[in-house]
Every structure is written in C-alpha cells, then in structure tokens.
Amino acid sequence: MKAQIIRTAKWAKRTLKKLRPVDERGVLSPVRRINRVALSERVCAMTFDDGPTALPPEPDHTGGRALTDHLLDVLREYGAHATFDVIGSTAENYPDRAGKPGTPQWGGIAYDHYPDLNCDDMAGAVSQSRLIGRILAEGHDLSNHGYRHIIFGKKGVIYGKRRYLQSGREVYDDLKKLDDLLREYHGYSLSLGRPPHYVDRLPDGLTSYDIYLLLGYQYMGASFDGDGWLPKPTYDEEVRAMVEPMRALLEADPDALCGQIVFQKDGYNMQKRTPVADGLAQQLELLRKYGYRVVPVGELTALSQFEDLGPDDPLYPTVSGLLRAGYTVVYRDNRVKLHLPVTRGELAMFVTPRDELVRTVRERMEGKPLSAIGGLDARHPYYGAVRYTLERGLLSLAGGKFDPAAPITPADLQGLYPQLGGSDVQVSTARADILTTLFTLLGGSGAGR
C-alpha cells in the first residue's frame, strides 16, 4: 500500500505536468540533463545511486560481502560497466530519528542516512575509500550525488519535513567538498552530477543547473527505472519488479533500450532490502541476450551526445563542435530542436562564451547586485548572454527593450555576422543554417570570445 501511494503521487505529478501548457521550447543551457541519447547501436548506460555500500545485501546470499563488492562482481561477470553516483557521508545528518519502514522516511525524518540510520560510516566515499578504489580500478565512472545527500530545496509532500540546503553557496560547498575529496584521494575529476531526489530549484532562485555550471558538470538523469528501490510485500516480488518490465520492453522492441540510462540503487530500499543483489544479474542476462553493451554514462555520451540528434546526422559535427568550443546551442533537456525558429535570446546564447555565463551565475551566488538590462531581470536564464552581446554591440535593443522571446530577423544576423568575421555570409534565419554559419565563424577558431 505504501509503495502504491508513492507511485500514485508520482503519477499525479506526471499528470499535472501534462495538463500544464506545453513549453516545447524550454531554455538553452550549457548544462544539459542527459536522460538518454539518440543511438541506433544496442548500447545503454547503467547508474547506481547512494553508495558505495559496505553492508551486505539483505537477504544475504554472499556470506557477508559488501553490497557494492557484490554488484561489482556481477558487473565484471557480464563485462558491464557503470556510473556509480556516490555520496560523501551522511554522518553529519543528526539529530534525527527513523521514520516508518516502507516509507520515504524509513532511514530518517529530517535527513537521508546511507546505508541506514546510525550506520553512516558503512557507506560513502569518506569511509569507503577501498570501494571507491575498486570501482575506479575496474573501469567504472563516478558521479556527484552530494557530500551529505541533502536535498537542494523544499520538495513537496513526500519529503515535506526534510531539511534542505538554503542557498546556491551551500549547494556549491557541499558538492565541491565531495569533488575535492575524490580528486585528492583518488585522482578522479568528476564531470557528472545528479541532485538528491532530483530537486532542482534552490531557495535563493538559483538552480542545480547553475551550480553544475560552476563545477563543470553535466546533469545525469535517467530514462529507465531499474526499480528495486520501492518496497513490495516480498523480496521476490521486488526482484521481479526489476526484471519483468525490462523483459516486456525488450520483447516488444529489442532496440527499446538503445541510448537509454538505467537507474539503479546501490543500497537498501524502503523495506531495508536489496533486490538489486539478485535483480542485477537477471537484468544483465536479458541485456546480453539482446546483444546490448552496458557502459558508463560518459562512454554513452561519447558515442552520442543529444537526445534528438544522432551521430549519423549531417549536422551532428556542427552542434558538437560548437559545444567543444564553449558555446551554448542545445536545450536544457539535451535536445537541439532544429524545427524551432530562433529567438533573440537564443541567438545571444549561441554567441556567448561559456565563461561569461559562469561569471553571471557566480555573481548571483555571491549576492552581487545586478541591474536589469533592457528590461531583462538578472534571474532570467539568458541574462548573462544578453549582457555580453549588448556590451559588445553584437545585438541591440529594440525600443529600449530586449525581448528574449522575440523571433530573430535578418537584420539581427546582418549586424552580427560581420562582427564575427563573416562579411560575405548568406543570411538565413533557419536554425540549422545559423548553427552552420556560427560553426564556421566560431567553432574552429574560437573567434568572438
């Protein structure tokens, strides 16, 4: 029943989201939430949250072996590799007390505790350095799931009593603490993050995307729930809940998991059981049967970066080249959306170096007063780009205002291209043509920085 309540709450959230006016456009962002990528090969990624965990599986069929060791054994047996989304330590998350078993508060009312309340030293990078070392030695990747695994802002009803971080500075410091630890003790540089419980809005108006920008991360999402984290009446039912949906999906369409990211848990579920200990091998057996290669998220995105534009598309080298050069031409949901007309705010983002966007976020995090520009508030996601392009005369105000949602005109491009070194460029307002032109002007040489 408790699991059904949680599923119902999630269903209600998805339904309400569908009923809202559709914002097909979204916003361009240097940090992209990578849920899946466009890929025709049978390759998928697998991620494991909340570890590494030194306590044994429950029920234990391993003779007391650490859960993470067991998962690594299984991955090695199948030639699979994964991204472990690790924490630092929840040992500071007190005072606290346990909630009801089978609920999201099972391990703590005010905070999360991994692997369990009063067992905090049995999970996390701080106390489980050996497990981190083994993860890396065997070719897996790491992601930043927060040093203390404290949510970044208030989260609705389910986690309504949870303590949360109060500002971008607090979130940055928490993430940076784990980043520094892994760099210092393991020589590992993080490039991915996943917020605890996917809370993105911070109390001070910043977002997880802003903080990831400062740290040089991309946002690691997921597209397929490996399950096991939600409780069911019995352990066997929990294992089946991990395996049967994947089986049904692949039987219906053997290519269904191409480019997808599978979510797993490296720890106990709400009933303090670990169905992943048995379910993982069965999932990997299915993936092997259908010819899948299981890789870390970083390897998956090296094969294909975007959700709606695959490596076989003629424009793929152009878009990926502009990203490498430090320009923002892809939406926050990791889509390129070539069919959409370009707005003035988007054009400003196209030609603004990433460092300028970092500067704006840092100023906001540090509380520096930022005046509106052309009627645009500093909280707008395109503020830094508009400031940059107006200061350099790359774009101009219209009637004393800058409307980031206004469609671009040929005059905007005729004024922009010559300043980037393109005096004889044919003007087209189609998104693909603009990106191709900017790749020629900016992508190779870094001109206009």
C-alpha positions in Angstrom: 0.0 0.0 0.0 2.8 2.4 0.9 4.6 1.8 -2.4 1.3 2.3 -4.2 0.9 5.7 -2.5 4.3 6.7 -3.7 3.6 5.5 -7.2 0.3 7.4 -7.2 2.0 10.6 -6.1 4.5 10.3 -8.9 1.7 9.5 -11.4 -0.2 12.6 -10.2 2.9 14.7 -10.6 3.3 13.5 -14.2 -0.3 14.0 -15.0 -0.3 17.6 -13.7 2.7 18.3 -15.7 0.9 17.1 -18.8 -2.1 19.3 -18.1 0.1 22.5 -17.9 0.6 24.5 -21.0 3.3 22.8 -23.1 6.6 24.7 -23.2 8.1 22.9 -26.1 10.9 25.3 -26.3 12.4 25.3 -22.9 15.7 27.2 -22.4 19.2 26.8 -23.9 21.7 25.8 -21.3 25.4 24.9 -21.0 24.3 22.2 -18.6 22.1 19.6 -20.1 20.0 16.9 -18.3 21.1 13.8 -20.1 18.3 11.2 -19.7 19.1 9.3 -22.9 20.7 9.8 -26.3 19.9 9.1 -29.9 21.7 5.9 -30.8 21.0 3.0 -33.2 23.5 0.7 -31.5 22.4 -1.6 -28.7 24.3 0.2 -26.0 22.8 1.5 -22.8 24.3 3.0 -19.6 23.6 1.9 -16.0 23.9 4.1 -12.9 23.9 3.2 -9.2 22.9 5.8 -6.5 23.7 6.3 -2.8 26.8 4.2 -2.3 29.4 2.8 -2.1 27.8 0.5 0.5 29.9 -1.8 2.8 27.0 -3.5 4.5 26.0 -6.9 3.0 22.9 -7.5 0.9 19.6 -8.2 2.7 18.8 -11.0 2.5 22.4 -12.0 2.3 23.4 -14.8 0.0 27.1 -13.6 -0.2 28.5 -14.6 3.1 28.7 -11.0 4.4 30.3 -9.5 1.3 29.8 -5.7 0.9 26.8 -4.9 -1.4 29.0 -2.8 -3.7 31.6 -5.5 -3.9 28.8 -7.9 -4.9 27.4 -5.5 -7.6 31.0 -5.1 -8.9 31.4 -8.9 -9.1 28.2 -9.2 -11.1 29.1 -6.4 -13.5 32.5 -7.9 -14.0 31.0 -11.3 -14.7 28.9 -9.8 -17.5 31.6 -7.5 -18.9 29.4 -4.5 -18.0 30.5 -1.1 -16.7 28.5 1.6 -14.9 28.5 5.1 -13.3 28.3 5.0 -9.5 26.5 8.1 -8.3 28.3 8.3 -4.9 27.8 10.3 -1.7 30.5 11.6 0.7 28.9 10.7 4.1 25.7 11.2 5.9 27.4 11.0 9.3 26.7 14.7 10.0 23.0 14.4 9.4 21.9 14.5 13.0 19.9 14.9 15.2 17.4 12.6 13.5 15.2 9.6 14.1 13.9 6.8 11.9 10.5 7.0 10.2 8.1 4.2 9.3 9.5 1.3 7.4 8.3 1.2 3.8 8.0 5.0 3.5 10.5 7.6 2.2 11.3 8.4 5.8 12.5 4.8 6.6 16.0 5.9 7.3 15.4 9.4 8.7 12.7 12.1 9.2 15.0 15.1 8.8 17.7 13.7 6.6 18.7 10.7 4.5 21.1 8.2 6.0 23.1 5.7 3.9 23.1 2.9 4.2 20.9 3.4 7.3 20.4 5.5 10.4 23.3 5.1 12.8 25.2 3.1 10.2 26.5 6.1 8.2 30.1 5.0 8.3 29.2 2.0 6.2 28.5 3.9 3.0 30.0 6.9 1.2 33.4 7.9 -0.2 34.7 9.2 3.1 34.7 5.9 4.9 34.6 3.5 2.0 37.8 4.5 0.2 38.6 0.9 -0.7 35.3 0.5 -2.6 35.8 3.8 -4.5 39.3 2.5 -5.4 37.8 -0.8 -6.7 35.1 1.0 -8.7 37.7 3.1 -10.5 40.2 0.2 -10.9 37.6 -1.9 -12.7 36.8 0.8 -15.3 33.6 2.3 -13.8 32.9 6.1 -13.5 31.7 8.3 -10.7 29.1 11.0 -10.4 28.5 13.5 -7.6 25.3 12.8 -5.6 26.1 15.3 -2.9 28.5 15.1 0.0 25.7 14.8 2.7 22.9 13.9 0.3 20.8 16.8 1.5 18.1 18.0 -1.0 18.8 21.3 -2.7 15.4 22.8 -1.8 12.0 22.1 -0.4 10.3 19.0 -2.0 6.6 18.7 -1.8 4.5 16.4 0.4 6.7 13.2 0.4 9.8 15.0 1.7 8.0 17.9 3.3 9.7 17.5 6.7 13.2 17.1 5.2 15.9 19.7 6.0 17.3 21.2 2.8 20.2 23.4 1.7 19.3 27.1 1.8 21.3 28.7 -1.0 23.5 28.2 -4.0 26.5 28.7 -1.9 25.5 25.9 0.4 24.8 23.5 -2.5 28.1 24.5 -4.2 30.1 23.9 -1.0 28.5 20.5 -0.4 29.2 19.3 -3.9 32.7 20.8 -4.0 33.6 19.0 -0.8 33.0 15.6 -2.4 34.6 16.8 -5.7 37.8 17.8 -3.8 37.8 14.5 -1.8 37.7 12.4 -4.9 40.3 14.5 -6.7 42.7 14.5 -3.7 42.5 10.9 -2.6 41.7 9.1 -5.9 42.9 11.4 -8.6 39.4 11.5 -10.1 37.9 14.5 -11.8 34.1 14.5 -11.7 32.1 15.6 -14.7 28.6 14.5 -13.8 26.1 15.2 -11.0 22.6 14.0 -10.0 20.8 16.0 -7.4 19.4 14.1 -4.4 15.8 13.2 -5.2 16.1 15.4 -8.3 15.4 18.6 -6.5 16.5 21.4 -8.9 15.1 24.7 -7.5 17.1 26.3 -4.8 15.6 28.7 -2.2 17.6 31.7 -3.4 16.4 31.4 -7.0 19.4 29.6 -8.4 19.1 26.0 -9.8 21.1 22.8 -9.8 21.9 23.6 -13.4 23.6 26.9 -12.2 25.7 25.1 -9.6 26.7 22.4 -12.0 27.8 25.1 -14.4 30.2 26.4 -11.8 31.6 22.9 -11.2 31.9 22.0 -14.9 29.3 19.2 -14.6 26.6 17.9 -16.9 23.3 16.7 -15.2 23.0 12.9 -15.2 19.3 11.9 -15.5 17.9 8.6 -16.3 15.2 7.3 -18.7 14.5 3.7 -17.5 13.8 2.9 -13.8 15.6 -0.3 -12.9 13.2 -0.4 -9.8 14.1 -2.3 -6.6 14.0 0.9 -4.6 10.2 0.8 -4.0 9.0 -1.8 -1.5 6.7 -4.6 -2.3 5.2 -7.3 0.0 8.0 -9.7 -0.6 11.6 -9.7 -1.7 10.9 -12.0 -4.7 8.2 -9.5 -5.9 10.8 -6.7 -5.7 13.2 -8.7 -7.8 10.5 -9.5 -10.3 9.7 -5.7 -10.4 13.3 -5.1 -11.5 13.3 -7.8 -14.2 9.8 -8.2 -15.8 9.4 -4.6 -17.1 12.7 -4.8 -18.8 11.9 -8.2 -20.3 8.5 -7.0 -21.6 10.1 -3.9 -23.1 12.8 -5.8 -25.0 10.3 -8.5 -26.1 8.1 -5.8 -27.6 11.1 -3.9 -29.2 14.6 -5.3 -28.9 16.0 -1.8 -29.7 14.0 0.0 -27.0 16.9 0.5 -24.6 19.3 1.8 -27.2 20.9 5.0 -25.8 18.9 4.8 -22.5 20.3 5.4 -19.0 19.1 2.8 -16.4 18.6 3.9 -12.8 19.7 1.5 -10.0 20.3 1.8 -6.3 23.5 0.8 -4.5 21.9 0.5 -1.1 18.8 -0.6 0.8 15.2 0.1 -0.3 12.5 1.4 1.9 12.0 -2.1 3.5 15.7 -2.3 4.1 16.1 -5.0 1.4 18.4 -5.1 -1.6 16.6 -6.7 -4.6 19.4 -5.3 -6.8 21.7 -8.0 -5.4 19.7 -10.6 -7.3 17.9 -8.5 -9.9 21.0 -7.0 -11.5 22.3 -10.3 -12.8 18.9 -11.1 -14.3 18.7 -7.7 -16.0 22.2 -8.1 -17.4 21.3 -11.6 -18.6 18.4 -10.0 -20.5 20.6 -7.3 -22.0 23.2 -9.9 -23.0 20.5 -12.0 -24.7 19.5 -9.0 -26.8 23.1 -8.0 -27.7 23.5 -4.9 -25.5 26.7 -3.4 -24.3 26.4 -1.8 -20.8 28.7 1.2 -20.3 29.1 4.2 -18.0 27.3 7.4 -18.9 30.5 9.1 -20.0 31.1 6.4 -22.6 27.5 6.5 -23.8 27.7 10.3 -24.4 31.0 9.8 -26.2 29.0 7.7 -28.7 26.1 10.2 -29.0 25.6 13.4 -27.1 22.0 14.5 -27.8 18.5 13.1 -27.4 17.1 14.2 -30.8 20.2 14.4 -33.0 22.3 11.3 -33.5 25.9 10.9 -34.7 24.7 9.9 -38.2 23.0 13.3 -38.7 25.0 15.6 -41.1 24.6 18.5 -38.5 25.9 16.5 -35.6 29.6 17.5 -36.1 28.5 21.2 -36.2 26.5 21.1 -33.0 29.1 19.0 -31.1 31.9 21.3 -32.4 30.2 24.4 -31.1 29.8 22.8 -27.7 33.5 21.9 -27.6 34.3 25.5 -28.5 32.4 26.6 -25.4 29.1 27.8 -26.9 25.6 27.0 -25.8 23.4 25.7 -28.7 21.5 22.8 -27.0 18.4 23.0 -24.8 18.4 22.1 -21.1 16.6 18.8 -21.9 19.5 17.8 -24.2 17.6 18.4 -27.4 18.7 20.5 -30.4 15.2 21.1 -31.7 16.1 22.1 -35.3 12.5 22.7 -36.2 12.1 25.6 -33.8 12.6 29.2 -35.0 15.4 31.0 -33.3 14.6 33.8 -30.8 16.8 36.8 -29.9 17.6 35.4 -26.5 18.7 32.2 -28.1 20.9 34.0 -30.6 22.6 35.8 -27.7 23.2 32.4 -26.1 24.6 31.0 -29.3 27.5 33.5 -29.4 28.3 34.0 -25.7 31.3 32.0 -24.4 30.6 29.7 -21.5 32.9 31.7 -19.2 30.5 34.6 -19.4 27.6 32.5 -18.3 29.7 31.2 -15.4 30.5 34.8 -14.4 26.9 35.7 -14.2 26.0 32.7 -12.0 28.9 33.3 -9.7 27.9 36.9 -9.3 24.4 35.9 -8.4 25.6 33.2 -5.9 27.8 35.8 -4.2 24.9 38.2 -3.9 26.3 40.9 -6.2 23.6 43.4 -7.2 22.8 43.0 -10.9 20.7 45.6 -12.7 18.1 44.8 -15.3 19.3 45.1 -18.8 16.8 46.1 -21.5 14.0 45.2 -19.1 15.5 41.8 -18.5 15.9 40.7 -14.9 19.1 39.1 -13.7 17.3 35.9 -12.8 16.4 35.3 -16.4 18.5 32.3 -17.8 19.6 34.4 -20.7 20.7 37.5 -18.7 24.4 36.8 -18.9 24.3 36.3 -22.7 22.2 39.4 -23.3 24.6 41.5 -21.2 27.6 40.1 -23.1 26.1 40.7 -26.6 24.8 44.2 -25.8 28.1 45.3 -24.2 30.0 44.2 -27.3 27.4 45.6 -29.8 26.7 42.1 -31.2 23.0 42.6 -30.7 21.0 45.7 -30.0 17.9 46.8 -28.0 14.6 47.3 -29.8 12.7 50.3 -28.5 14.9 50.3 -25.4 14.0 46.7 -24.6 15.4 43.3 -25.2 12.7 40.7 -25.7 14.5 37.3 -25.4 11.3 35.5 -26.8 11.1 37.7 -30.0 12.0 35.9 -33.2 15.2 37.0 -34.8 15.2 39.0 -38.0 17.6 39.0 -41.0 18.7 42.4 -39.7 19.9 40.8 -36.4 22.1 38.4 -38.4 23.3 41.1 -40.8 24.5 43.1 -37.9 26.1 40.1 -36.1 28.0 38.1 -38.7 30.4 40.9 -39.8 31.5 41.4 -36.2 32.4 37.7 -36.0 34.4 37.9 -39.2 31.7 36.9 -41.7 31.2 39.8 -44.0 30.1 37.7 -47.0 27.9 35.2 -45.3 24.5 34.4 -46.8 21.8 35.2 -44.3 19.2 32.6 -43.4 17.1 32.5 -40.2 16.7 28.7 -40.2 18.3 27.2 -37.0 20.4 24.7 -38.9 21.8 27.4 -41.2 22.6 29.7 -38.3 24.4 26.9 -36.4 26.4 26.0 -39.6 27.4 29.6 -40.1 28.4 30.1 -36.4 30.5 26.9 -36.5 32.4 28.3 -39.4 32.9 31.7 -37.6 33.3 30.4 -34.0 33.6 26.7 -33.8 37.1 26.2 -35.1 39.0 29.3 -34.1 37.1 30.5 -31.0 36.7 33.9 -32.7 34.4 36.4 -31.0 35.5 35.4 -27.5 
